[in-house]
Amino acid sequence: MSKTTTPSLSYRFSPRATLAALGIRLQGLHLFGPVREQVHINQKTIIHTSVQKLYDAFIAVLAGAHGLVEINKRLRSDPGLQAAFGRQSCAEQSVVQDTLDACTAVNVEQMHRAMDEIYQRHSRGARHDYHRSLQVLDVDMTGMPCGPKAAFATKGYFAHQRNRRGRQMGRVLATSYGEIVVDRLFGGTTQLSKALRPLVQAAEHTLALDEEKRPRTLWRFDAGGGSVAEINWLLDQGYQVHGKDYSSPRAHKLAESVTQWVDDPRLPERQVGWVTVPPTCYRCPVHRVAVRCRKKNGQWGVGVLISTLTPEEVIALSGQPVDSQPDPSAVLLA
């Protein structure tokens, strides 16, 4: 009588089935390939390479980890998820932290180049048709409170958190596509007035913004980036701009030149009007719109928007009908 044996099957179950499907897709795209090729951390390899440990940290973030301390719980205990991302095992959380601690400024630059390559390969923003429409880029800063020992941690302004230390995350967004083009970490006291140029220059490299593309690229920013010097710098580079004036006293003075205020139908307490004082401090012609709202104390809060856009471009970007162009109020309220 012949003997038969039933082969043992090893089943892998994961509570994160949808994320496992994403892992298989990312393997097919070779998404992490540029990081493997370009990031070289000077660290001895015992079981896992440095890039493999970076990959484990990346998977843990996708799995919802708020810190490296959660790698063991979210990834190391889930062999099914590891397999979906092409990993046969997972590094221990302290080992991954050691790898990040071993990174130098050179490794950060290597990672920036790898991220640029990933964005250029897979994003829609990198394939934008500049002849058809403007590329709209929003630049802003986000406060990130953290512990006093973290890199770049300094005392600074963080909304609703007094006397906190932290860092500022500067980001450039390709607004039409909902994509982050670049992000950079700054000290807690750094505001957009100082971070604007490094962020613009980083986005220039990522998007290959040459002399032909720059006139078809619109930078939008809040008051932090709206100083005369920063706007003139953007204009000198050939860009379009649309943002808020940095100086509150200047905004109040310019608002006095408005001859007719128009009520905003969406916000009855807000009014807008054209500034009639010639914009002599800027290198290129700009349009300026004063906006005022009633504050709780009854006084007017005033801001001024500065824009190089034509009325036709404003109407097109706001999605209004083309026949709205002759109406000055439509352009003001756009």
Backbone hydrogen bonds, N-H to C=O, Kabsch-Sander energy under -0.5 kcal/mol:
donor,donor_aa,acceptor,acceptor_aa,energy
11,Y,9,L,-0.7
13,F,11,Y,-0.5
20,A,16,R,-2.0
21,A,17,A,-2.0
22,L,18,T,-1.6
23,G,19,L,-2.2
24,I,20,A,-1.9
25,R,21,A,-1.8
26,L,22,L,-2.7
27,Q,23,G,-1.9
28,G,24,I,-1.7
29,L,25,R,-1.6
30,H,26,L,-0.8
30,H,27,Q,-0.8
31,L,26,L,-1.8
33,G,30,H,-1.5
36,R,32,F,-2.0
37,E,33,G,-2.1
38,Q,34,P,-2.0
39,V,35,V,-2.2
40,H,38,Q,-0.7
41,I,39,V,-0.5
43,Q,41,I,-1.8
46,I,44,K,-0.5
46,I,48,H,-0.6
53,K,49,T,-1.8
54,L,50,S,-1.9
55,Y,51,V,-2.3
56,D,52,Q,-2.1
57,A,53,K,-1.9
58,F,54,L,-2.2
59,I,55,Y,-2.5
60,A,56,D,-2.3
61,V,57,A,-2.0
62,L,58,F,-2.0
63,A,59,I,-1.8
64,G,61,V,-1.7
65,A,60,A,-2.6
70,E,67,G,-1.9
71,I,68,L,-2.0
74,R,70,E,-2.6
75,L,71,I,-2.7
76,R,71,I,-2.3
77,S,72,N,-1.0
78,D,75,L,-1.9
80,G,13,F,-0.6
82,Q,78,D,-1.8
83,A,79,P,-2.4
84,A,80,G,-1.8
85,F,81,L,-1.3
85,F,82,Q,-0.5
86,G,83,A,-1.6
87,R,82,Q,-3.1
95,V,92,E,-0.7
96,V,92,E,-1.9
97,Q,93,Q,-2.1
98,D,94,S,-1.9
99,T,95,V,-1.6
100,L,96,V,-1.9
101,D,97,Q,-2.3
102,A,98,D,-1.3
103,C,100,L,-1.1
108,V,104,T,-1.8
109,E,105,A,-2.0
110,Q,106,V,-2.2
111,M,107,N,-2.4
112,H,108,V,-2.2
113,R,109,E,-2.1
114,A,110,Q,-2.2
115,M,111,M,-2.8
116,D,112,H,-2.2
117,E,113,R,-2.0
118,I,114,A,-2.3
119,Y,115,M,-2.6
120,Q,116,D,-2.6
121,R,117,E,-1.8
122,H,118,I,-2.1
123,S,119,Y,-2.2
127,R,124,R,-1.2
128,H,125,G,-1.3
130,Y,128,H,-1.0
132,R,129,D,-0.5
133,S,129,D,-1.7
135,Q,216,R,-2.8
136,V,134,L,-0.7
137,L,135,Q,-0.6
137,L,218,L,-3.2
138,D,173,L,-2.2
139,V,220,R,-2.2
140,D,171,R,-1.9
142,T,169,M,-2.0
144,M,167,R,-3.2
146,C,165,R,-2.2
150,A,147,G,-1.3
153,A,150,A,-1.9
154,T,166,G,-2.1
156,G,164,R,-1.4
157,Y,188,G,-0.6
158,F,156,G,-0.6
161,Q,158,F,-2.3
164,R,161,Q,-0.7
166,G,154,T,-2.2
167,R,144,M,-2.2
168,Q,186,F,-2.3
169,M,142,T,-3.0
170,G,168,Q,-0.7
170,G,184,R,-3.0
171,R,140,D,-2.5
172,V,182,V,-2.4
173,L,138,D,-3.0
174,A,179,E,-2.9
175,T,136,V,-1.5
175,T,173,L,-1.2
176,S,136,V,-0.6
177,Y,174,A,-1.6
178,G,174,A,-1.1
178,G,175,T,-0.5
179,E,174,A,-1.5
181,V,172,V,-2.8
181,V,179,E,-0.7
182,V,172,V,-1.0
184,R,170,G,-2.5
186,F,168,Q,-3.0
188,G,152,F,-1.1
188,G,166,G,-0.8
190,T,187,G,-1.6
194,K,191,Q,-1.6
195,A,191,Q,-1.6
196,L,192,L,-2.0
199,L,195,A,-2.0
200,V,196,L,-2.6
201,Q,197,R,-2.7
202,A,198,P,-2.0
203,A,199,L,-2.3
204,E,200,V,-2.2
205,H,201,Q,-1.5
206,T,202,A,-2.1
207,L,203,A,-2.8
208,A,204,E,-0.9
209,L,204,E,-1.8
210,D,208,A,-1.4
214,R,210,D,-2.1
216,R,213,K,-1.3
217,T,214,R,-2.0
218,L,135,Q,-3.0
219,W,217,T,-0.5
219,W,240,Q,-2.5
220,R,137,L,-2.7
220,R,218,L,-0.5
221,F,242,H,-1.1
225,G,222,D,-1.6
226,G,223,A,-1.7
231,I,227,S,-2.4
232,N,228,V,-2.5
233,W,229,A,-1.9
234,L,230,E,-2.1
235,L,231,I,-2.5
236,D,232,N,-2.5
237,Q,233,W,-1.2
238,G,235,L,-1.3
239,Y,234,L,-2.1
240,Q,214,R,-0.6
240,Q,217,T,-2.5
242,H,219,W,-2.1
243,G,306,I,-2.5
244,K,221,F,-0.9
245,D,304,V,-3.1
246,Y,226,G,-1.8
248,S,246,Y,-0.6
251,A,247,S,-1.7
252,H,248,S,-2.1
253,K,249,P,-1.9
254,L,250,R,-2.6
255,A,251,A,-2.1
256,E,252,H,-0.9
256,E,253,K,-0.5
257,S,254,L,-1.6
258,V,255,A,-1.4
262,V,272,V,-3.1
264,D,267,L,-0.5
264,D,270,R,-2.5
270,R,267,L,-2.4
271,Q,292,R,-2.4
272,V,262,V,-2.3
273,G,290,A,-1.9
275,V,288,R,-2.3
280,T,278,P,-1.8
282,Y,279,P,-1.0
287,H,307,S,-3.6
289,V,305,L,-2.2
290,A,273,G,-2.9
291,V,303,G,-3.1
292,R,271,Q,-2.5
293,C,301,G,-2.2
294,R,269,E,-1.1
295,K,299,Q,-3.2
298,G,295,K,-2.0
301,G,293,C,-3.5
302,V,300,W,-0.6
303,G,291,V,-2.5
305,L,289,V,-3.1
306,I,243,G,-3.6
307,S,287,H,-2.6
308,T,241,V,-2.2
314,V,310,T,-2.3
315,I,311,P,-2.3
316,A,312,E,-2.2
317,L,313,E,-2.6
318,S,314,V,-1.9
319,G,316,A,-1.0
320,Q,315,I,-1.9
324,S,321,P,-1.9
325,Q,322,V,-1.7
327,D,324,S,-1.2
330,A,327,D,-0.6
331,V,327,D,-1.3
332,L,328,P,-2.2
333,L,329,S,-2.5
334,A,330,A,-0.7
334,A,331,V,-0.5
